[in-house]
Amino acid sequence: MTLEGWLKAIKLSIDKDISIYDAIYGAMTLIFNGILVTSDEKLSERIKDTVRVVTLDELSL
């Protein structure tokens, strides 16, 4: 991951009070303009205003 990615992850971790592990996924989602798919509803609630996120319950497979 680039320095930009690490900085985004650290900021996301601090701003949203999430683990750096989760924040790395969030930062990569932002960098690649993607959608984060997670089963963690608490994480989804915390970052949904910053990162495009969908929970597994919301997916129709």
C-alpha positions as CSV (number, residue, x, y, z in Angstrom):
1,M,0.0,0.0,0.0
2,T,1.2,3.5,-0.8
3,L,1.8,6.3,1.8
4,E,-1.5,7.8,0.6
5,G,-3.3,4.6,1.5
6,W,-1.7,4.4,4.9
7,L,-2.6,8.0,5.7
8,K,-6.2,7.4,4.6
9,A,-6.4,4.3,6.8
10,I,-5.0,6.0,9.8
11,K,-7.3,9.0,9.4
12,L,-10.3,6.7,8.9
13,S,-9.3,4.6,11.9
14,I,-9.1,7.7,14.2
15,D,-12.1,9.6,12.8
16,K,-14.5,6.7,12.8
17,D,-13.1,4.8,15.9
18,I,-12.4,1.6,14.0
19,S,-9.5,-0.8,14.0
20,I,-6.6,-0.1,11.7
21,Y,-7.3,-3.5,10.1
22,D,-10.9,-2.4,9.1
23,A,-9.6,1.0,8.1
24,I,-7.2,-0.4,5.7
25,Y,-10.1,-2.1,3.8
26,G,-12.0,1.2,3.9
27,A,-9.0,3.1,2.6
28,M,-8.5,0.7,-0.2
29,T,-12.2,1.0,-1.1
30,L,-11.8,4.7,-1.3
31,I,-8.6,4.6,-3.4
32,F,-10.1,2.2,-5.9
33,N,-13.5,3.8,-5.9
34,G,-15.1,0.5,-4.9
35,I,-17.7,-0.9,-2.6
36,L,-16.8,-2.5,0.7
37,V,-18.9,-5.7,1.4
38,T,-18.9,-6.7,5.0
39,S,-20.9,-8.7,7.5
40,D,-20.0,-6.2,10.2
41,E,-23.1,-4.0,10.7
42,K,-21.4,-1.9,13.3
43,L,-18.5,-1.1,11.0
44,S,-21.0,-0.4,8.2
45,E,-22.8,2.2,10.4
46,R,-19.6,3.9,11.4
47,I,-18.2,4.4,7.9
48,K,-21.2,4.6,5.6
49,D,-20.9,8.4,5.4
50,T,-17.4,8.1,4.1
51,V,-17.0,4.8,2.3
52,R,-19.5,3.1,0.0
53,V,-20.4,0.0,2.0
54,V,-22.9,-2.8,1.8
55,T,-23.6,-5.5,4.4
56,L,-24.1,-9.1,3.4
57,D,-27.7,-8.9,4.5
58,E,-28.3,-6.1,2.0
59,L,-27.0,-8.2,-0.9
60,S,-29.4,-10.2,-3.0
61,L,-27.5,-13.1,-4.4
